[in-house]
Amino acid sequence: MAALKDVSFSVPERHIFGIIGPNGAGKSTLFGVISGAIRASQGRVRFRGSDVTRLRSDALVHFGIARTHHIVRPFRAMTVLENVLVAVHYGRQSAKADAKAQAISALERVQLAPKARMLASALSLGEQKRLEVARALATNPDLLLLDEVCGGLSGAETRAMLDLFQQIRASGTTILYVEHDMKAVMSVCDRIAVLDFGRKLAEGTPAEIQNDPAVIDAYLGSGMLGTNSIA
């Protein structure tokens, strides 16, 4: 049985596009295919007219596509700054001489510059999530793939993270956002695609998704789609 079947959508530039769905809907598989972590047996992933279906994650970085991971993966024995420097060197940096400045700039964007000299292992979960975003930003992406970045965060941390997403989008970067936190998705996304059993169930604005009978039925009337704010 295919994990995904006939799933198709387009992400407009400078949008925050969300992907949601019940457990087992195929979100992780779809994200893996788009990010180059999983090779699709059929179908195509296209980025600005180029077929990038067969490219690995490291090659996609040079096309301008970067991702975060749901389970944070810092180099724990390295400092926060060193973690981001690694990303700069593997990204689309303009010159290696500017690497430190680019790394510091990425840390400033996520408000981690004051902790640049700390070991990554000493950061809280929320800070490690921000470090994930900083490493992705340090590659200078045009498309940023965010994988459940708000998972495990407090309400205040989630609000701050969503503000960061808005700032990233305002700077010109497009965001594809996979998330279980429905309040977060409904608050920040311009459009949302809903998956169910590996198929696209619906696509639309947050308001359209919240009022779609098929989507409500897929979530078993749990009330998860019923708010547009973050508590």
mmCIF file of the C-alpha atoms, coordinates in Angstrom:
data_MODEL
# 
_entry.id   MODEL 
# 
loop_
_atom_site.group_PDB 
_atom_site.id 
_atom_site.type_symbol 
_atom_site.label_atom_id 
_atom_site.label_alt_id 
_atom_site.label_comp_id 
_atom_site.label_asym_id 
_atom_site.label_entity_id 
_atom_site.label_seq_id 
_atom_site.pdbx_PDB_ins_code 
_atom_site.Cartn_x 
_atom_site.Cartn_y 
_atom_site.Cartn_z 
_atom_site.occupancy 
_atom_site.B_iso_or_equiv 
_atom_site.pdbx_formal_charge 
_atom_site.auth_seq_id 
_atom_site.auth_comp_id 
_atom_site.auth_asym_id 
_atom_site.auth_atom_id 
_atom_site.pdbx_PDB_model_num 
ATOM 1   C CA . MET A 1 1   ? 0.000   0.000  0.000   1.00 0.00 ? 1   MET A CA 1 
ATOM 2   C CA . ALA A 1 2   ? 1.366   3.423  -0.966  1.00 0.00 ? 2   ALA A CA 1 
ATOM 3   C CA . ALA A 1 3   ? 2.072   5.851  1.873   1.00 0.00 ? 3   ALA A CA 1 
ATOM 4   C CA . LEU A 1 4   ? 1.045   8.703  -0.435  1.00 0.00 ? 4   LEU A CA 1 
ATOM 5   C CA . LYS A 1 5   ? -1.358  8.647  -3.381  1.00 0.00 ? 5   LYS A CA 1 
ATOM 6   C CA . ASP A 1 6   ? -2.033  11.454 -5.876  1.00 0.00 ? 6   ASP A CA 1 
ATOM 7   C CA . VAL A 1 7   ? -0.969  14.250 -3.495  1.00 0.00 ? 7   VAL A CA 1 
ATOM 8   C CA . SER A 1 8   ? -0.461  17.474 -5.426  1.00 0.00 ? 8   SER A CA 1 
ATOM 9   C CA . PHE A 1 9   ? -0.190  21.123 -4.398  1.00 0.00 ? 9   PHE A CA 1 
ATOM 10  C CA . SER A 1 10  ? 1.774   24.290 -5.164  1.00 0.00 ? 10  SER A CA 1 
ATOM 11  C CA . VAL A 1 11  ? 3.340   26.625 -2.621  1.00 0.00 ? 11  VAL A CA 1 
ATOM 12  C CA . PRO A 1 12  ? 3.271   30.302 -3.685  1.00 0.00 ? 12  PRO A CA 1 
ATOM 13  C CA . GLU A 1 13  ? 6.395   32.326 -3.016  1.00 0.00 ? 13  GLU A CA 1 
ATOM 14  C CA . ARG A 1 14  ? 6.493   34.239 0.278   1.00 0.00 ? 14  ARG A CA 1 
ATOM 15  C CA . HIS A 1 15  ? 3.664   32.155 1.713   1.00 0.00 ? 15  HIS A CA 1 
ATOM 16  C CA . ILE A 1 16  ? 3.543   30.032 4.827   1.00 0.00 ? 16  ILE A CA 1 
ATOM 17  C CA . PHE A 1 17  ? 1.940   26.809 3.613   1.00 0.00 ? 17  PHE A CA 1 
ATOM 18  C CA . GLY A 1 18  ? 0.849   24.285 6.243   1.00 0.00 ? 18  GLY A CA 1 
ATOM 19  C CA . ILE A 1 19  ? 0.435   20.524 6.009   1.00 0.00 ? 19  ILE A CA 1 
ATOM 20  C CA . ILE A 1 20  ? -1.737  18.852 8.620   1.00 0.00 ? 20  ILE A CA 1 
ATOM 21  C CA . GLY A 1 21  ? -3.551  15.576 9.100   1.00 0.00 ? 21  GLY A CA 1 
ATOM 22  C CA . PRO A 1 22  ? -4.434  12.946 11.701  1.00 0.00 ? 22  PRO A CA 1 
ATOM 23  C CA . ASN A 1 23  ? -1.768  10.541 12.922  1.00 0.00 ? 23  ASN A CA 1 
ATOM 24  C CA . GLY A 1 24  ? -0.719  8.222  10.092  1.00 0.00 ? 24  GLY A CA 1 
ATOM 25  C CA . ALA A 1 25  ? -2.032  10.567 7.395   1.00 0.00 ? 25  ALA A CA 1 
ATOM 26  C CA . GLY A 1 26  ? 1.287   10.646 5.531   1.00 0.00 ? 26  GLY A CA 1 
ATOM 27  C CA . LYS A 1 27  ? 2.655   14.014 6.670   1.00 0.00 ? 27  LYS A CA 1 
ATOM 28  C CA . SER A 1 28  ? 6.084   12.690 7.643   1.00 0.00 ? 28  SER A CA 1 
ATOM 29  C CA . THR A 1 29  ? 6.416   10.712 4.433   1.00 0.00 ? 29  THR A CA 1 
ATOM 30  C CA . LEU A 1 30  ? 5.443   13.714 2.324   1.00 0.00 ? 30  LEU A CA 1 
ATOM 31  C CA . PHE A 1 31  ? 7.897   15.922 4.164   1.00 0.00 ? 31  PHE A CA 1 
ATOM 32  C CA . GLY A 1 32  ? 10.609  13.306 3.723   1.00 0.00 ? 32  GLY A CA 1 
ATOM 33  C CA . VAL A 1 33  ? 9.986   13.129 -0.033  1.00 0.00 ? 33  VAL A CA 1 
ATOM 34  C CA . ILE A 1 34  ? 10.068  16.907 -0.455  1.00 0.00 ? 34  ILE A CA 1 
ATOM 35  C CA . SER A 1 35  ? 13.193  17.295 1.689   1.00 0.00 ? 35  SER A CA 1 
ATOM 36  C CA . GLY A 1 36  ? 15.109  14.533 -0.091  1.00 0.00 ? 36  GLY A CA 1 
ATOM 37  C CA . ALA A 1 37  ? 15.196  12.156 2.873   1.00 0.00 ? 37  ALA A CA 1 
ATOM 38  C CA . ILE A 1 38  ? 12.828  9.644  1.190   1.00 0.00 ? 38  ILE A CA 1 
ATOM 39  C CA . ARG A 1 39  ? 12.937  8.680  -2.474  1.00 0.00 ? 39  ARG A CA 1 
ATOM 40  C CA . ALA A 1 40  ? 9.534   8.659  -4.137  1.00 0.00 ? 40  ALA A CA 1 
ATOM 41  C CA . SER A 1 41  ? 8.620   5.658  -6.288  1.00 0.00 ? 41  SER A CA 1 
ATOM 42  C CA . GLN A 1 42  ? 6.360   7.849  -8.437  1.00 0.00 ? 42  GLN A CA 1 
ATOM 43  C CA . GLY A 1 43  ? 5.585   11.512 -8.934  1.00 0.00 ? 43  GLY A CA 1 
ATOM 44  C CA . ARG A 1 44  ? 7.703   14.634 -9.104  1.00 0.00 ? 44  ARG A CA 1 
ATOM 45  C CA . VAL A 1 45  ? 8.873   17.388 -6.792  1.00 0.00 ? 45  VAL A CA 1 
ATOM 46  C CA . ARG A 1 46  ? 9.511   20.599 -8.706  1.00 0.00 ? 46  ARG A CA 1 
ATOM 47  C CA . PHE A 1 47  ? 11.161  23.757 -7.405  1.00 0.00 ? 47  PHE A CA 1 
ATOM 48  C CA . ARG A 1 48  ? 11.039  26.889 -9.543  1.00 0.00 ? 48  ARG A CA 1 
ATOM 49  C CA . GLY A 1 49  ? 10.677  24.822 -12.692 1.00 0.00 ? 49  GLY A CA 1 
ATOM 50  C CA . SER A 1 50  ? 13.421  22.300 -11.883 1.00 0.00 ? 50  SER A CA 1 
ATOM 51  C CA . ASP A 1 51  ? 12.808  18.641 -11.133 1.00 0.00 ? 51  ASP A CA 1 
ATOM 52  C CA . VAL A 1 52  ? 14.472  18.004 -7.750  1.00 0.00 ? 52  VAL A CA 1 
ATOM 53  C CA . THR A 1 53  ? 12.795  14.662 -7.046  1.00 0.00 ? 53  THR A CA 1 
ATOM 54  C CA . ARG A 1 54  ? 15.988  12.605 -6.953  1.00 0.00 ? 54  ARG A CA 1 
ATOM 55  C CA . LEU A 1 55  ? 18.195  15.054 -5.114  1.00 0.00 ? 55  LEU A CA 1 
ATOM 56  C CA . ARG A 1 56  ? 19.426  14.356 -1.597  1.00 0.00 ? 56  ARG A CA 1 
ATOM 57  C CA . SER A 1 57  ? 18.929  16.847 1.220   1.00 0.00 ? 57  SER A CA 1 
ATOM 58  C CA . ASP A 1 58  ? 22.500  18.161 0.962   1.00 0.00 ? 58  ASP A CA 1 
ATOM 59  C CA . ALA A 1 59  ? 22.115  18.804 -2.776  1.00 0.00 ? 59  ALA A CA 1 
ATOM 60  C CA . LEU A 1 60  ? 18.783  20.551 -2.215  1.00 0.00 ? 60  LEU A CA 1 
ATOM 61  C CA . VAL A 1 61  ? 20.531  23.066 0.021   1.00 0.00 ? 61  VAL A CA 1 
ATOM 62  C CA . HIS A 1 62  ? 22.378  24.390 -3.020  1.00 0.00 ? 62  HIS A CA 1 
ATOM 63  C CA . PHE A 1 63  ? 19.036  24.811 -4.795  1.00 0.00 ? 63  PHE A CA 1 
ATOM 64  C CA . GLY A 1 64  ? 17.913  26.977 -1.890  1.00 0.00 ? 64  GLY A CA 1 
ATOM 65  C CA . ILE A 1 65  ? 15.898  24.404 0.080   1.00 0.00 ? 65  ILE A CA 1 
ATOM 66  C CA . ALA A 1 66  ? 16.696  23.815 3.761   1.00 0.00 ? 66  ALA A CA 1 
ATOM 67  C CA . ARG A 1 67  ? 14.901  21.936 6.527   1.00 0.00 ? 67  ARG A CA 1 
ATOM 68  C CA . THR A 1 68  ? 14.657  21.561 10.265  1.00 0.00 ? 68  THR A CA 1 
ATOM 69  C CA . HIS A 1 69  ? 14.088  18.256 12.076  1.00 0.00 ? 69  HIS A CA 1 
ATOM 70  C CA . HIS A 1 70  ? 11.270  17.356 14.440  1.00 0.00 ? 70  HIS A CA 1 
ATOM 71  C CA . ILE A 1 71  ? 13.783  15.726 16.790  1.00 0.00 ? 71  ILE A CA 1 
ATOM 72  C CA . VAL A 1 72  ? 16.480  18.336 17.353  1.00 0.00 ? 72  VAL A CA 1 
ATOM 73  C CA . ARG A 1 73  ? 19.908  17.253 16.173  1.00 0.00 ? 73  ARG A CA 1 
ATOM 74  C CA . PRO A 1 74  ? 22.536  19.716 17.378  1.00 0.00 ? 74  PRO A CA 1 
ATOM 75  C CA . PHE A 1 75  ? 26.208  18.821 17.569  1.00 0.00 ? 75  PHE A CA 1 
ATOM 76  C CA . ARG A 1 76  ? 26.037  18.686 21.328  1.00 0.00 ? 76  ARG A CA 1 
ATOM 77  C CA . ALA A 1 77  ? 29.778  18.894 21.986  1.00 0.00 ? 77  ALA A CA 1 
ATOM 78  C CA . MET A 1 78  ? 30.097  22.016 19.832  1.00 0.00 ? 78  MET A CA 1 
ATOM 79  C CA . THR A 1 79  ? 29.152  25.572 20.716  1.00 0.00 ? 79  THR A CA 1 
ATOM 80  C CA . VAL A 1 80  ? 26.003  27.198 19.422  1.00 0.00 ? 80  VAL A CA 1 
ATOM 81  C CA . LEU A 1 81  ? 28.074  29.312 17.037  1.00 0.00 ? 81  LEU A CA 1 
ATOM 82  C CA . GLU A 1 82  ? 30.040  26.296 15.780  1.00 0.00 ? 82  GLU A CA 1 
ATOM 83  C CA . ASN A 1 83  ? 26.764  24.488 15.036  1.00 0.00 ? 83  ASN A CA 1 
ATOM 84  C CA . VAL A 1 84  ? 25.647  27.329 12.796  1.00 0.00 ? 84  VAL A CA 1 
ATOM 85  C CA . LEU A 1 85  ? 29.074  27.688 11.176  1.00 0.00 ? 85  LEU A CA 1 
ATOM 86  C CA . VAL A 1 86  ? 28.778  24.102 9.950   1.00 0.00 ? 86  VAL A CA 1 
ATOM 87  C CA . ALA A 1 87  ? 25.518  25.053 8.220   1.00 0.00 ? 87  ALA A CA 1 
ATOM 88  C CA . VAL A 1 88  ? 27.077  28.149 6.663   1.00 0.00 ? 88  VAL A CA 1 
ATOM 89  C CA . HIS A 1 89  ? 29.901  26.117 5.127   1.00 0.00 ? 89  HIS A CA 1 
ATOM 90  C CA . TYR A 1 90  ? 27.449  23.642 3.602   1.00 0.00 ? 90  TYR A CA 1 
ATOM 91  C CA . GLY A 1 91  ? 25.055  26.339 2.430   1.00 0.00 ? 91  GLY A CA 1 
ATOM 92  C CA . ARG A 1 92  ? 25.053  28.934 -0.317  1.00 0.00 ? 92  ARG A CA 1 
ATOM 93  C CA . GLN A 1 93  ? 27.444  31.326 1.425   1.00 0.00 ? 93  GLN A CA 1 
ATOM 94  C CA . SER A 1 94  ? 28.827  34.216 -0.607  1.00 0.00 ? 94  SER A CA 1 
ATOM 95  C CA . ALA A 1 95  ? 32.362  33.849 0.768   1.00 0.00 ? 95  ALA A CA 1 
ATOM 96  C CA . LYS A 1 96  ? 33.959  31.688 3.430   1.00 0.00 ? 96  LYS A CA 1 
ATOM 97  C CA . ALA A 1 97  ? 35.570  34.800 4.904   1.00 0.00 ? 97  ALA A CA 1 
ATOM 98  C CA . ASP A 1 98  ? 32.063  35.959 5.820   1.00 0.00 ? 98  ASP A CA 1 
ATOM 99  C CA . ALA A 1 99  ? 31.088  32.681 7.501   1.00 0.00 ? 99  ALA A CA 1 
ATOM 100 C CA . LYS A 1 100 ? 31.262  33.897 11.098  1.00 0.00 ? 100 LYS A CA 1 
ATOM 101 C CA . ALA A 1 101 ? 29.304  37.050 10.299  1.00 0.00 ? 101 ALA A CA 1 
ATOM 102 C CA . GLN A 1 102 ? 26.631  34.992 8.543   1.00 0.00 ? 102 GLN A CA 1 
ATOM 103 C CA . ALA A 1 103 ? 26.415  32.579 11.481  1.00 0.00 ? 103 ALA A CA 1 
ATOM 104 C CA . ILE A 1 104 ? 26.072  35.421 13.979  1.00 0.00 ? 104 ILE A CA 1 
ATOM 105 C CA . SER A 1 105 ? 23.403  37.015 11.780  1.00 0.00 ? 105 SER A CA 1 
ATOM 106 C CA . ALA A 1 106 ? 21.395  33.772 11.795  1.00 0.00 ? 106 ALA A CA 1 
ATOM 107 C CA . LEU A 1 107 ? 21.704  33.536 15.581  1.00 0.00 ? 107 LEU A CA 1 
ATOM 108 C CA . GLU A 1 108 ? 20.560  37.137 15.946  1.00 0.00 ? 108 GLU A CA 1 
ATOM 109 C CA . ARG A 1 109 ? 17.457  36.367 13.896  1.00 0.00 ? 109 ARG A CA 1 
ATOM 110 C CA . VAL A 1 110 ? 16.455  33.628 16.357  1.00 0.00 ? 110 VAL A CA 1 
ATOM 111 C CA . GLN A 1 111 ? 17.622  35.593 19.430  1.00 0.00 ? 111 GLN A CA 1 
ATOM 112 C CA . LEU A 1 112 ? 20.411  33.184 20.330  1.00 0.00 ? 112 LEU A CA 1 
ATOM 113 C CA . ALA A 1 113 ? 23.428  35.433 19.683  1.00 0.00 ? 113 ALA A CA 1 
ATOM 114 C CA . PRO A 1 114 ? 24.035  36.004 23.433  1.00 0.00 ? 114 PRO A CA 1 
ATOM 115 C CA . LYS A 1 115 ? 24.466  32.237 23.820  1.00 0.00 ? 115 LYS A CA 1 
ATOM 116 C CA . ALA A 1 116 ? 26.806  31.776 20.859  1.00 0.00 ? 116 ALA A CA 1 
ATOM 117 C CA . ARG A 1 117 ? 29.676  30.504 23.019  1.00 0.00 ? 117 ARG A CA 1 
ATOM 118 C CA . MET A 1 118 ? 27.590  28.042 25.031  1.00 0.00 ? 118 MET A CA 1 
ATOM 119 C CA . LEU A 1 119 ? 27.638  24.341 24.275  1.00 0.00 ? 119 LEU A CA 1 
ATOM 120 C CA . ALA A 1 120 ? 24.558  23.325 22.290  1.00 0.00 ? 120 ALA A CA 1 
ATOM 121 C CA . SER A 1 121 ? 23.890  20.625 24.911  1.00 0.00 ? 121 SER A CA 1 
ATOM 122 C CA . ALA A 1 122 ? 23.319  23.361 27.526  1.00 0.00 ? 122 ALA A CA 1 
ATOM 123 C CA . LEU A 1 123 ? 20.374  24.893 25.657  1.00 0.00 ? 123 LEU A CA 1 
ATOM 124 C CA . SER A 1 124 ? 16.768  24.277 26.652  1.00 0.00 ? 124 SER A CA 1 
ATOM 125 C CA . LEU A 1 125 ? 14.481  22.418 24.236  1.00 0.00 ? 125 LEU A CA 1 
ATOM 126 C CA . GLY A 1 126 ? 12.991  25.699 23.028  1.00 0.00 ? 126 GLY A CA 1 
ATOM 127 C CA . GLU A 1 127 ? 16.443  27.117 22.417  1.00 0.00 ? 127 GLU A CA 1 
ATOM 128 C CA . GLN A 1 128 ? 17.555  23.972 20.606  1.00 0.00 ? 128 GLN A CA 1 
ATOM 129 C CA . LYS A 1 129 ? 14.512  24.340 18.344  1.00 0.00 ? 129 LYS A CA 1 
ATOM 130 C CA . ARG A 1 130 ? 15.628  27.897 17.602  1.00 0.00 ? 130 ARG A CA 1 
ATOM 131 C CA . LEU A 1 131 ? 19.108  26.610 16.897  1.00 0.00 ? 131 LEU A CA 1 
ATOM 132 C CA . GLU A 1 132 ? 17.587  24.202 14.354  1.00 0.00 ? 132 GLU A CA 1 
ATOM 133 C CA . VAL A 1 133 ? 15.944  27.159 12.624  1.00 0.00 ? 133 VAL A CA 1 
ATOM 134 C CA . ALA A 1 134 ? 19.166  29.202 12.779  1.00 0.00 ? 134 ALA A CA 1 
ATOM 135 C CA . ARG A 1 135 ? 21.154  26.407 11.131  1.00 0.00 ? 135 ARG A CA 1 
ATOM 136 C CA . ALA A 1 136 ? 18.601  26.195 8.333   1.00 0.00 ? 136 ALA A CA 1 
ATOM 137 C CA . LEU A 1 137 ? 18.566  29.976 7.873   1.00 0.00 ? 137 LEU A CA 1 
ATOM 138 C CA . ALA A 1 138 ? 22.362  30.033 7.743   1.00 0.00 ? 138 ALA A CA 1 
ATOM 139 C CA . THR A 1 139 ? 22.263  28.127 4.444   1.00 0.00 ? 139 THR A CA 1 
ATOM 140 C CA . ASN A 1 140 ? 20.422  31.114 2.895   1.00 0.00 ? 140 ASN A CA 1 
ATOM 141 C CA . PRO A 1 141 ? 17.292  29.234 1.775   1.00 0.00 ? 141 PRO A CA 1 
ATOM 142 C CA . ASP A 1 142 ? 14.554  30.410 -0.549  1.00 0.00 ? 142 ASP A CA 1 
ATOM 143 C CA . LEU A 1 143 ? 12.300  27.622 0.769   1.00 0.00 ? 143 LEU A CA 1 
ATOM 144 C CA . LEU A 1 144 ? 12.398  26.650 4.433   1.00 0.00 ? 144 LEU A CA 1 
ATOM 145 C CA . LEU A 1 145 ? 10.874  23.309 5.455   1.00 0.00 ? 145 LEU A CA 1 
ATOM 146 C CA . LEU A 1 146 ? 9.801   23.374 9.110   1.00 0.00 ? 146 LEU A CA 1 
ATOM 147 C CA . ASP A 1 147 ? 9.091   20.014 10.752  1.00 0.00 ? 147 ASP A CA 1 
ATOM 148 C CA . GLU A 1 148 ? 6.925   20.339 13.877  1.00 0.00 ? 148 GLU A CA 1 
ATOM 149 C CA . VAL A 1 149 ? 9.057   23.135 15.271  1.00 0.00 ? 149 VAL A CA 1 
ATOM 150 C CA . CYS A 1 150 ? 6.495   23.985 17.955  1.00 0.00 ? 150 CYS A CA 1 
ATOM 151 C CA . GLY A 1 151 ? 6.263   20.437 19.319  1.00 0.00 ? 151 GLY A CA 1 
ATOM 152 C CA . GLY A 1 152 ? 6.982   20.386 23.053  1.00 0.00 ? 152 GLY A CA 1 
ATOM 153 C CA . LEU A 1 153 ? 7.074   24.172 23.420  1.00 0.00 ? 153 LEU A CA 1 
ATOM 154 C CA . SER A 1 154 ? 5.149   26.235 25.971  1.00 0.00 ? 154 SER A CA 1 
ATOM 155 C CA . GLY A 1 155 ? 2.478   28.687 24.878  1.00 0.00 ? 155 GLY A CA 1 
ATOM 156 C CA . ALA A 1 156 ? 4.865   31.626 25.179  1.00 0.00 ? 156 ALA A CA 1 
ATOM 157 C CA . GLU A 1 157 ? 7.605   29.795 23.268  1.00 0.00 ? 157 GLU A CA 1 
ATOM 158 C CA . THR A 1 158 ? 5.131   28.873 20.553  1.00 0.00 ? 158 THR A CA 1 
ATOM 159 C CA . ARG A 1 159 ? 3.979   32.478 20.169  1.00 0.00 ? 159 ARG A CA 1 
ATOM 160 C CA . ALA A 1 160 ? 7.578   33.638 19.880  1.00 0.00 ? 160 ALA A CA 1 
ATOM 161 C CA . MET A 1 161 ? 8.326   30.939 17.304  1.00 0.00 ? 161 MET A CA 1 
ATOM 162 C CA . LEU A 1 162 ? 5.317   31.897 15.191  1.00 0.00 ? 162 LEU A CA 1 
ATOM 163 C CA . ASP A 1 163 ? 6.425   35.538 15.300  1.00 0.00 ? 163 ASP A CA 1 
ATOM 164 C CA . LEU A 1 164 ? 9.798   34.334 14.005  1.00 0.00 ? 164 LEU A CA 1 
ATOM 165 C CA . PHE A 1 165 ? 8.079   32.504 11.129  1.00 0.00 ? 165 PHE A CA 1 
ATOM 166 C CA . GLN A 1 166 ? 6.320   35.713 10.152  1.00 0.00 ? 166 GLN A CA 1 
ATOM 167 C CA . GLN A 1 167 ? 9.621   37.597 10.195  1.00 0.00 ? 167 GLN A CA 1 
ATOM 168 C CA . ILE A 1 168 ? 11.276  34.925 8.045   1.00 0.00 ? 168 ILE A CA 1 
ATOM 169 C CA . ARG A 1 169 ? 8.442   35.114 5.523   1.00 0.00 ? 169 ARG A CA 1 
ATOM 170 C CA . ALA A 1 170 ? 8.602   38.924 5.538   1.00 0.00 ? 170 ALA A CA 1 
ATOM 171 C CA . SER A 1 171 ? 12.300  38.717 4.647   1.00 0.00 ? 171 SER A CA 1 
ATOM 172 C CA . GLY A 1 172 ? 11.378  36.860 1.441   1.00 0.00 ? 172 GLY A CA 1 
ATOM 173 C CA . THR A 1 173 ? 11.680  33.189 2.402   1.00 0.00 ? 173 THR A CA 1 
ATOM 174 C CA . THR A 1 174 ? 8.830   30.810 1.600   1.00 0.00 ? 174 THR A CA 1 
ATOM 175 C CA . ILE A 1 175 ? 7.871   28.338 4.356   1.00 0.00 ? 175 ILE A CA 1 
ATOM 176 C CA . LEU A 1 176 ? 6.422   24.839 4.150   1.00 0.00 ? 176 LEU A CA 1 
ATOM 177 C CA . TYR A 1 177 ? 5.257   23.942 7.645   1.00 0.00 ? 177 TYR A CA 1 
ATOM 178 C CA . VAL A 1 178 ? 4.316   20.473 8.909   1.00 0.00 ? 178 VAL A CA 1 
ATOM 179 C CA . GLU A 1 179 ? 2.812   20.578 12.385  1.00 0.00 ? 179 GLU A CA 1 
ATOM 180 C CA . HIS A 1 180 ? 0.576   18.722 14.860  1.00 0.00 ? 180 HIS A CA 1 
ATOM 181 C CA . ASP A 1 181 ? -0.262  21.902 16.776  1.00 0.00 ? 181 ASP A CA 1 
ATOM 182 C CA . MET A 1 182 ? -3.477  22.968 15.053  1.00 0.00 ? 182 MET A CA 1 
ATOM 183 C CA . LYS A 1 183 ? -3.662  26.303 16.855  1.00 0.00 ? 183 LYS A CA 1 
ATOM 184 C CA . ALA A 1 184 ? -0.193  27.172 15.580  1.00 0.00 ? 184 ALA A CA 1 
ATOM 185 C CA . VAL A 1 185 ? -1.003  26.178 12.002  1.00 0.00 ? 185 VAL A CA 1 
ATOM 186 C CA . MET A 1 186 ? -4.296  28.055 11.931  1.00 0.00 ? 186 MET A CA 1 
ATOM 187 C CA . SER A 1 187 ? -2.672  31.178 13.350  1.00 0.00 ? 187 SER A CA 1 
ATOM 188 C CA . VAL A 1 188 ? 0.277   31.507 10.997  1.00 0.00 ? 188 VAL A CA 1 
ATOM 189 C CA . CYS A 1 189 ? -0.448  29.817 7.649   1.00 0.00 ? 189 CYS A CA 1 
ATOM 190 C CA . ASP A 1 190 ? -1.742  31.480 4.487   1.00 0.00 ? 190 ASP A CA 1 
ATOM 191 C CA . ARG A 1 191 ? -2.946  28.158 3.057   1.00 0.00 ? 191 ARG A CA 1 
ATOM 192 C CA . ILE A 1 192 ? -3.182  24.622 4.390   1.00 0.00 ? 192 ILE A CA 1 
ATOM 193 C CA . ALA A 1 193 ? -3.315  21.169 2.807   1.00 0.00 ? 193 ALA A CA 1 
ATOM 194 C CA . VAL A 1 194 ? -4.919  18.359 4.799   1.00 0.00 ? 194 VAL A CA 1 
ATOM 195 C CA . LEU A 1 195 ? -3.826  14.745 4.363   1.00 0.00 ? 195 LEU A CA 1 
ATOM 196 C CA . ASP A 1 196 ? -5.777  11.665 5.354   1.00 0.00 ? 196 ASP A CA 1 
ATOM 197 C CA . PHE A 1 197 ? -4.704  8.060  4.655   1.00 0.00 ? 197 PHE A CA 1 
ATOM 198 C CA . GLY A 1 198 ? -2.026  9.295  2.242   1.00 0.00 ? 198 GLY A CA 1 
ATOM 199 C CA . ARG A 1 199 ? -4.351  11.411 0.102   1.00 0.00 ? 199 ARG A CA 1 
ATOM 200 C CA . LYS A 1 200 ? -5.022  15.142 -0.004  1.00 0.00 ? 200 LYS A CA 1 
ATOM 201 C CA . LEU A 1 201 ? -8.369  15.606 1.685   1.00 0.00 ? 201 LEU A CA 1 
ATOM 202 C CA . ALA A 1 202 ? -8.650  19.379 1.370   1.00 0.00 ? 202 ALA A CA 1 
ATOM 203 C CA . GLU A 1 203 ? -6.741  22.562 0.649   1.00 0.00 ? 203 GLU A CA 1 
ATOM 204 C CA . GLY A 1 204 ? -7.621  26.152 1.446   1.00 0.00 ? 204 GLY A CA 1 
ATOM 205 C CA . THR A 1 205 ? -7.275  29.078 3.793   1.00 0.00 ? 205 THR A CA 1 
ATOM 206 C CA . PRO A 1 206 ? -7.375  28.417 7.551   1.00 0.00 ? 206 PRO A CA 1 
ATOM 207 C CA . ALA A 1 207 ? -11.008 29.551 7.659   1.00 0.00 ? 207 ALA A CA 1 
ATOM 208 C CA . GLU A 1 208 ? -11.960 27.243 4.791   1.00 0.00 ? 208 GLU A CA 1 
ATOM 209 C CA . ILE A 1 209 ? -10.182 24.294 6.406   1.00 0.00 ? 209 ILE A CA 1 
ATOM 210 C CA . GLN A 1 210 ? -11.816 24.866 9.791   1.00 0.00 ? 210 GLN A CA 1 
ATOM 211 C CA . ASN A 1 211 ? -15.252 24.773 8.175   1.00 0.00 ? 211 ASN A CA 1 
ATOM 212 C CA . ASP A 1 212 ? -14.697 21.880 5.766   1.00 0.00 ? 212 ASP A CA 1 
ATOM 213 C CA . PRO A 1 213 ? -17.032 18.981 6.758   1.00 0.00 ? 213 PRO A CA 1 
ATOM 214 C CA . ALA A 1 214 ? -14.605 16.328 5.454   1.00 0.00 ? 214 ALA A CA 1 
ATOM 215 C CA . VAL A 1 215 ? -11.776 17.781 7.522   1.00 0.00 ? 215 VAL A CA 1 
ATOM 216 C CA . ILE A 1 216 ? -13.924 17.986 10.643  1.00 0.00 ? 216 ILE A CA 1 
ATOM 217 C CA . ASP A 1 217 ? -14.953 14.365 10.122  1.00 0.00 ? 217 ASP A CA 1 
ATOM 218 C CA . ALA A 1 218 ? -11.327 13.258 9.686   1.00 0.00 ? 218 ALA A CA 1 
ATOM 219 C CA . TYR A 1 219 ? -10.483 14.775 13.049  1.00 0.00 ? 219 TYR A CA 1 
ATOM 220 C CA . LEU A 1 220 ? -13.533 13.083 14.620  1.00 0.00 ? 220 LEU A CA 1 
ATOM 221 C CA . GLY A 1 221 ? -14.976 16.355 15.843  1.00 0.00 ? 221 GLY A CA 1 
ATOM 222 C CA . SER A 1 222 ? -12.138 16.693 18.351  1.00 0.00 ? 222 SER A CA 1 
ATOM 223 C CA . GLY A 1 223 ? -12.355 20.487 18.357  1.00 0.00 ? 223 GLY A CA 1 
ATOM 224 C CA . MET A 1 224 ? -8.704  20.727 17.259  1.00 0.00 ? 224 MET A CA 1 
ATOM 225 C CA . LEU A 1 225 ? -9.648  22.932 14.322  1.00 0.00 ? 225 LEU A CA 1 
ATOM 226 C CA . GLY A 1 226 ? -11.923 25.291 16.184  1.00 0.00 ? 226 GLY A CA 1 
ATOM 227 C CA . THR A 1 227 ? -9.649  28.182 17.157  1.00 0.00 ? 227 THR A CA 1 
ATOM 228 C CA . ASN A 1 228 ? -7.504  30.733 15.435  1.00 0.00 ? 228 ASN A CA 1 
ATOM 229 C CA . SER A 1 229 ? -5.450  31.799 18.453  1.00 0.00 ? 229 SER A CA 1 
ATOM 230 C CA . ILE A 1 230 ? -2.614  30.496 20.568  1.00 0.00 ? 230 ILE A CA 1 
ATOM 231 C CA . ALA A 1 231 ? -3.433  30.048 24.252  1.00 0.00 ? 231 ALA A CA 1 
# 
